[in-house]
Amino acid sequence: MIRQNIVFVENKAGSLKKVTDLLKAESINIFAFACFDTPEFAIFRMVCNAPEKAERILNEKGYMNRITSVIVVNLKDEVGRLDELLGILAERNVSLNYIYTSFHRESLTPVIILHSEDLFATESILQGNGFSLLSRLEDFEK
């Protein structure tokens, strides 16, 4: 599993930029991200090269944030591959809390980042069905 940061950002113009400015100033590289808004705040999820450092810096600046684990799945760029992954999880009654995409930096092949209630069981199901999972942040760069 890979660790991701979840940051709660005020839902107004420029707020997300303030977060990325803080991270850039500390040379923190964001490999993947997704941002979802609600009426009062946005939820900014990101996989970065230094999750603990990012958490500390954001805490110091007053941002409510935390680190969680996620599963990162290599996904062949073919028609129906996502549908296959989702079908396998549905057959095994795995409910996903969220899912978003990114890619390997060098090869530009897609990865799916997902979270479920039981990450270990979900990981086992995916591996048992032939899906390749990333276990290190360095794998994003390949």
C-alpha positions in Angstrom: 0.0 0.0 0.0 0.9 3.6 -0.5 0.4 6.5 1.9 -1.7 9.5 0.8 -2.4 12.8 2.4 -5.9 14.1 2.8 -6.1 17.9 3.3 -9.2 19.9 4.0 -9.1 23.2 2.1 -11.4 26.2 2.5 -13.7 26.3 -0.5 -12.7 29.7 -1.9 -10.6 31.0 -4.7 -6.8 30.5 -4.2 -7.0 28.2 -1.2 -5.7 25.1 -3.0 -2.9 27.2 -4.5 -1.8 28.1 -0.9 -1.5 24.4 -0.1 0.5 23.6 -3.3 2.8 26.7 -2.6 3.6 25.3 0.8 4.5 21.9 -0.6 6.5 23.4 -3.5 8.6 25.5 -1.1 9.6 22.3 0.7 10.3 20.4 -2.6 7.4 18.0 -2.1 6.5 16.4 -5.4 2.8 15.4 -5.9 2.5 12.2 -8.0 -1.3 11.9 -8.0 -4.2 14.0 -6.7 -7.9 14.4 -6.7 -9.9 17.3 -5.3 -13.6 17.1 -4.5 -15.6 20.1 -3.2 -18.5 20.5 -0.7 -20.2 23.7 0.1 -17.8 24.6 2.9 -14.5 23.0 2.0 -12.7 20.9 -0.5 -11.1 17.5 0.1 -7.7 17.4 -1.5 -6.2 13.9 -1.7 -2.7 13.5 -2.9 0.1 10.9 -3.2 3.4 12.7 -2.7 7.1 11.8 -2.2 7.1 12.9 1.5 3.7 12.3 3.2 4.9 12.7 6.7 6.8 16.0 5.9 3.7 17.3 4.1 1.5 16.4 7.0 3.8 18.2 9.4 4.1 21.4 7.3 0.4 21.5 6.7 -0.3 21.0 10.4 2.1 23.8 11.3 0.1 26.1 8.9 -3.2 25.2 10.5 -4.6 22.8 7.9 -6.6 19.9 9.0 -5.1 16.9 7.3 -4.2 13.3 7.8 -2.4 10.4 6.2 -4.2 7.2 5.1 -3.2 4.2 3.1 -4.5 3.5 -0.4 -4.1 0.8 -3.0 -2.4 1.8 -6.3 -3.1 -0.5 -9.2 -1.3 -0.7 -12.5 -4.0 -0.6 -15.2 -3.4 -1.6 -18.8 -4.6 1.1 -21.1 -7.2 -1.1 -22.8 -10.9 -0.9 -23.4 -12.8 -2.6 -20.5 -9.8 -3.0 -18.1 -11.4 -0.6 -15.5 -14.7 -2.4 -15.9 -13.0 -5.7 -15.3 -11.4 -4.4 -12.1 -14.7 -3.0 -10.8 -16.5 -6.2 -11.8 -14.1 -8.4 -9.8 -14.5 -6.1 -6.7 -18.3 -6.1 -7.1 -18.4 -9.9 -7.3 -16.5 -10.0 -4.0 -18.8 -7.4 -2.5 -16.0 -4.8 -2.1 -17.4 -1.3 -1.7 -15.1 1.5 -2.8 -14.9 4.7 -0.7 -13.3 6.5 -3.6 -11.2 6.0 -6.7 -9.1 8.3 -8.8 -6.4 8.0 -11.5 -2.8 9.0 -12.2 0.0 7.6 -14.3 3.6 6.5 -14.2 5.8 9.5 -15.0 8.2 7.8 -17.4 6.0 5.4 -19.3 2.7 7.4 -19.0 0.8 4.2 -18.2 -2.3 4.6 -16.0 -2.7 3.7 -12.4 -5.8 3.6 -10.3 -5.8 4.8 -6.7 -8.5 3.4 -4.5 -9.7 3.1 -1.0 -12.1 0.6 0.6 -13.1 -0.4 4.1 -10.8 -3.4 4.1 -7.6 -2.5 2.2 -5.9 -5.8 2.9 -8.8 -7.9 1.6 -9.1 -5.7 -1.5 -5.4 -5.9 -2.1 -5.5 -9.7 -1.9 -8.5 -9.9 -4.2 -6.8 -7.7 -6.8 -3.5 -9.6 -6.7 -5.3 -12.9 -6.8 -6.9 -11.8 -10.0 -3.7 -10.8 -11.7 -3.6 -7.1 -11.1 -0.2 -5.6 -10.3 0.0 -3.2 -7.4 2.5 -0.5 -6.6 4.1 -0.8 -3.2 6.7 2.0 -3.3 6.4 5.7 -4.3 9.4 5.2 -6.6 7.3 3.0 -8.8 5.4 6.1 -9.9 8.5 7.4 -11.7 8.9 4.3 -13.9 
